[in-house]
Amino acid sequence: MNDANDPPESHDGPITGRCEHCDWIAVVDSYSAVAEAYQDHLRSEHPKAWLRG
């Protein structure tokens, strides 16, 4: 179990990310990887939403 003071990168197990605009989902090992995958997805599939973000 993680301590509340551990950085987010120390999360045990997979982390999921979902798109609020479609059915896209990612399962990765870190918060930074899900953020990068989501930004890449928005940029390619929902460019107007990506620009607003």
A tleap script that builds the chain and sets N, CA, C and O, in Angstrom:
source leaprc.protein.ff14SB
mol = sequence {
  NMET ASN ASP ALA ASN ASP PRO PRO GLU SER
  HIE ASP GLY PRO ILE THR GLY ARG CYS GLU
  HIE CYS ASP TRP ILE ALA VAL VAL ASP SER
  TYR SER ALA VAL ALA GLU ALA TYR GLN ASP
  HIE LEU ARG SER GLU HIE PRO LYS ALA TRP
  LEU ARG CGLY
}
set mol.1.N position { 0.850 -1.180 0.000 }
set mol.1.CA position { 0.000 0.000 0.000 }
set mol.1.C position { 0.895 1.242 0.000 }
set mol.1.O position { 1.949 1.255 0.635 }
set mol.2.N position { 0.473 2.262 -0.703 }
set mol.2.CA position { 1.257 3.492 -0.803 }
set mol.2.C position { 0.954 4.437 0.336 }
set mol.2.O position { -0.179 4.521 0.810 }
set mol.3.N position { 1.970 5.141 0.765 }
set mol.3.CA position { 1.828 6.197 1.750 }
set mol.3.C position { 1.231 7.420 1.070 }
set mol.3.O position { 1.508 7.653 -0.106 }
set mol.4.N position { 0.433 8.201 1.762 }
set mol.4.CA position { -0.188 9.396 1.196 }
set mol.4.C position { 0.843 10.396 0.708 }
set mol.4.O position { 0.531 11.240 -0.133 }
set mol.5.N position { 2.075 10.319 1.221 }
set mol.5.CA position { 3.119 11.248 0.814 }
set mol.5.C position { 3.938 10.752 -0.374 }
set mol.5.O position { 4.810 11.472 -0.861 }
set mol.6.N position { 3.673 9.524 -0.852 }
set mol.6.CA position { 4.397 9.009 -2.006 }
set mol.6.C position { 4.010 9.809 -3.242 }
set mol.6.O position { 2.861 10.230 -3.375 }
set mol.7.N position { 4.962 10.022 -4.148 }
set mol.7.CA position { 4.617 10.707 -5.396 }
set mol.7.C position { 3.697 9.834 -6.242 }
set mol.7.O position { 3.715 8.612 -6.093 }
set mol.8.N position { 2.897 10.422 -7.120 }
set mol.8.CA position { 1.970 9.641 -7.942 }
set mol.8.C position { 2.663 8.553 -8.751 }
set mol.8.O position { 2.055 7.514 -9.011 }
set mol.9.N position { 3.910 8.755 -9.158 }
set mol.9.CA position { 4.613 7.766 -9.961 }
set mol.9.C position { 4.816 6.452 -9.226 }
set mol.9.O position { 5.107 5.444 -9.871 }
set mol.10.N position { 4.676 6.415 -7.909 }
set mol.10.CA position { 4.908 5.189 -7.162 }
set mol.10.C position { 3.657 4.324 -7.059 }
set mol.10.O position { 3.649 3.341 -6.317 }
set mol.11.N position { 2.615 4.668 -7.780 }
set mol.11.CA position { 1.363 3.915 -7.783 }
set mol.11.C position { 1.637 2.472 -8.195 }
set mol.11.O position { 2.347 2.234 -9.172 }
set mol.12.N position { 1.089 1.519 -7.470 }
set mol.12.CA position { 1.255 0.109 -7.802 }
set mol.12.C position { 0.163 -0.314 -8.774 }
set mol.12.O position { -1.010 -0.013 -8.555 }
set mol.13.N position { 0.532 -0.999 -9.833 }
set mol.13.CA position { -0.429 -1.519 -10.784 }
set mol.13.C position { -0.722 -0.554 -11.909 }
set mol.13.O position { -0.227 0.572 -11.930 }
set mol.14.N position { -1.537 -1.013 -12.848 }
set mol.14.CA position { -1.842 -0.196 -14.025 }
set mol.14.C position { -2.733 0.993 -13.693 }
set mol.14.O position { -3.511 0.967 -12.739 }
set mol.15.N position { -2.598 2.027 -14.501 }
set mol.15.CA position { -3.405 3.244 -14.384 }
set mol.15.C position { -4.186 3.374 -15.679 }
set mol.15.O position { -3.633 3.175 -16.760 }
set mol.16.N position { -5.455 3.704 -15.581 }
set mol.16.CA position { -6.270 3.838 -16.786 }
set mol.16.C position { -6.590 5.297 -17.062 }
set mol.16.O position { -6.667 6.123 -16.153 }
set mol.17.N position { -6.770 5.586 -18.323 }
set mol.17.CA position { -7.204 6.905 -18.751 }
set mol.17.C position { -8.324 6.743 -19.757 }
set mol.17.O position { -8.310 5.818 -20.568 }
set mol.18.N position { -9.284 7.631 -19.706 }
set mol.18.CA position { -10.429 7.578 -20.624 }
set mol.18.C position { -10.646 8.935 -21.254 }
set mol.18.O position { -10.304 9.974 -20.691 }
set mol.19.N position { -11.226 8.892 -22.443 }
set mol.19.CA position { -11.545 10.121 -23.160 }
set mol.19.C position { -13.007 10.465 -22.941 }
set mol.19.O position { -13.880 9.607 -23.066 }
set mol.20.N position { -13.268 11.717 -22.616 }
set mol.20.CA position { -14.650 12.156 -22.410 }
set mol.20.C position { -15.374 12.408 -23.729 }
set mol.20.O position { -16.574 12.682 -23.734 }
set mol.21.N position { -14.653 12.318 -24.847 }
set mol.21.CA position { -15.243 12.595 -26.156 }
set mol.21.C position { -15.549 11.332 -26.961 }
set mol.21.O position { -16.291 11.398 -27.941 }
set mol.22.N position { -14.993 10.184 -26.566 }
set mol.22.CA position { -15.213 8.938 -27.301 }
set mol.22.C position { -14.930 7.747 -26.381 }
set mol.22.O position { -14.832 7.902 -25.164 }
set mol.23.N position { -14.803 6.577 -26.967 }
set mol.23.CA position { -14.602 5.343 -26.193 }
set mol.23.C position { -13.133 4.990 -25.962 }
set mol.23.O position { -12.837 3.878 -25.526 }
set mol.24.N position { -12.212 5.903 -26.241 }
set mol.24.CA position { -10.781 5.648 -26.083 }
set mol.24.C position { -10.463 5.352 -24.622 }
set mol.24.O position { -11.007 5.978 -23.713 }
set mol.25.N position { -9.572 4.387 -24.416 }
set mol.25.CA position { -9.087 4.053 -23.081 }
set mol.25.C position { -7.617 3.654 -23.187 }
set mol.25.O position { -7.198 3.061 -24.181 }
set mol.26.N position { -6.850 3.977 -22.174 }
set mol.26.CA position { -5.442 3.586 -22.115 }
set mol.26.C position { -5.184 2.937 -20.760 }
set mol.26.O position { -5.738 3.350 -19.741 }
set mol.27.N position { -4.350 1.936 -20.767 }
set mol.27.CA position { -3.912 1.285 -19.538 }
set mol.27.C position { -2.387 1.334 -19.565 }
set mol.27.O position { -1.750 0.705 -20.410 }
set mol.28.N position { -1.815 2.085 -18.636 }
set mol.28.CA position { -0.365 2.306 -18.611 }
set mol.28.C position { 0.165 2.149 -17.191 }
set mol.28.O position { -0.590 1.848 -16.266 }
set mol.29.N position { 1.474 2.358 -17.027 }
set mol.29.CA position { 2.115 2.131 -15.737 }
set mol.29.C position { 2.368 3.384 -14.913 }
set mol.29.O position { 2.793 3.282 -13.762 }
set mol.30.N position { 2.113 4.584 -15.483 }
set mol.30.CA position { 2.403 5.796 -14.717 }
set mol.30.C position { 1.436 6.910 -15.103 }
set mol.30.O position { 0.844 6.894 -16.182 }
set mol.31.N position { 1.290 7.870 -14.208 }
set mol.31.CA position { 0.433 9.016 -14.480 }
set mol.31.C position { 0.969 9.838 -15.650 }
set mol.31.O position { 0.195 10.341 -16.465 }
set mol.32.N position { 2.281 9.972 -15.731 }
set mol.32.CA position { 2.843 10.752 -16.832 }
set mol.32.C position { 2.592 10.061 -18.176 }
set mol.32.O position { 2.379 10.738 -19.182 }
set mol.33.N position { 2.612 8.742 -18.205 }
set mol.33.CA position { 2.344 8.008 -19.448 }
set mol.33.C position { 0.887 8.152 -19.869 }
set mol.33.O position { 0.606 8.287 -21.059 }
set mol.34.N position { -0.039 8.126 -18.927 }
set mol.34.CA position { -1.448 8.291 -19.290 }
set mol.34.C position { -1.708 9.722 -19.756 }
set mol.34.O position { -2.492 9.934 -20.681 }
set mol.35.N position { -1.069 10.694 -19.135 }
set mol.35.CA position { -1.240 12.089 -19.563 }
set mol.35.C position { -0.705 12.271 -20.979 }
set mol.35.O position { -1.346 12.919 -21.806 }
set mol.36.N position { 0.457 11.707 -21.262 }
set mol.36.CA position { 1.036 11.824 -22.602 }
set mol.36.C position { 0.171 11.114 -23.640 }
set mol.36.O position { -0.074 11.655 -24.718 }
set mol.37.N position { -0.290 9.908 -23.322 }
set mol.37.CA position { -1.141 9.164 -24.251 }
set mol.37.C position { -2.449 9.908 -24.509 }
set mol.37.O position { -2.922 9.958 -25.645 }
set mol.38.N position { -3.027 10.479 -23.472 }
set mol.38.CA position { -4.286 11.222 -23.626 }
set mol.38.C position { -4.085 12.472 -24.476 }
set mol.38.O position { -4.905 12.769 -25.345 }
set mol.39.N position { -3.006 13.203 -24.234 }
set mol.39.CA position { -2.727 14.400 -25.039 }
set mol.39.C position { -2.490 14.019 -26.500 }
set mol.39.O position { -2.962 14.714 -27.400 }
set mol.40.N position { -1.772 12.939 -26.744 }
set mol.40.CA position { -1.560 12.466 -28.121 }
set mol.40.C position { -2.890 12.099 -28.773 }
set mol.40.O position { -3.126 12.429 -29.935 }
set mol.41.N position { -3.754 11.419 -28.029 }
set mol.41.CA position { -5.074 11.041 -28.539 }
set mol.41.C position { -5.900 12.280 -28.866 }
set mol.41.O position { -6.474 12.374 -29.951 }
set mol.42.N position { -5.963 13.229 -27.935 }
set mol.42.CA position { -6.737 14.451 -28.187 }
set mol.42.C position { -6.218 15.190 -29.411 }
set mol.42.O position { -6.999 15.637 -30.251 }
set mol.43.N position { -4.914 15.314 -29.508 }
set mol.43.CA position { -4.303 16.048 -30.619 }
set mol.43.C position { -4.676 15.412 -31.961 }
set mol.43.O position { -4.955 16.127 -32.923 }
set mol.44.N position { -4.684 14.085 -32.036 }
set mol.44.CA position { -4.962 13.417 -33.308 }
set mol.44.C position { -6.451 13.211 -33.588 }
set mol.44.O position { -6.873 13.300 -34.741 }
set mol.45.N position { -7.248 12.941 -32.566 }
set mol.45.CA position { -8.662 12.605 -32.776 }
set mol.45.C position { -9.643 13.731 -32.465 }
set mol.45.O position { -10.740 13.761 -33.023 }
set mol.46.N position { -9.272 14.645 -31.593 }
set mol.46.CA position { -10.167 15.734 -31.166 }
set mol.46.C position { -9.375 17.045 -31.095 }
set mol.46.O position { -9.242 17.625 -30.017 }
set mol.47.N position { -8.853 17.511 -32.224 }
set mol.47.CA position { -7.951 18.683 -32.188 }
set mol.47.C position { -8.591 19.943 -31.600 }
set mol.47.O position { -7.899 20.727 -30.951 }
set mol.48.N position { -9.878 20.154 -31.809 }
set mol.48.CA position { -10.523 21.343 -31.225 }
set mol.48.C position { -10.548 21.263 -29.702 }
set mol.48.O position { -10.324 22.267 -29.027 }
set mol.49.N position { -10.815 20.093 -29.161 }
set mol.49.CA position { -10.801 19.907 -27.706 }
set mol.49.C position { -9.378 20.055 -27.172 }
set mol.49.O position { -9.172 20.614 -26.095 }
set mol.50.N position { -8.397 19.555 -27.926 }
set mol.50.CA position { -7.013 19.666 -27.504 }
set mol.50.C position { -6.580 21.134 -27.450 }
set mol.50.O position { -5.886 21.543 -26.520 }
set mol.51.N position { -6.982 21.912 -28.428 }
set mol.51.CA position { -6.641 23.347 -28.436 }
set mol.51.C position { -7.292 24.094 -27.287 }
set mol.51.O position { -6.698 25.021 -26.735 }
set mol.52.N position { -8.515 23.701 -26.915 }
set mol.52.CA position { -9.195 24.350 -25.778 }
set mol.52.C position { -8.533 24.012 -24.452 }
set mol.52.O position { -8.587 24.795 -23.504 }
set mol.53.N position { -7.905 22.836 -24.391 }
set mol.53.CA position { -7.284 22.358 -23.141 }
set mol.53.C position { -6.038 23.105 -22.873 }
set mol.53.O position { -5.370 22.852 -21.871 }
savepdb mol mol.pdb
quit
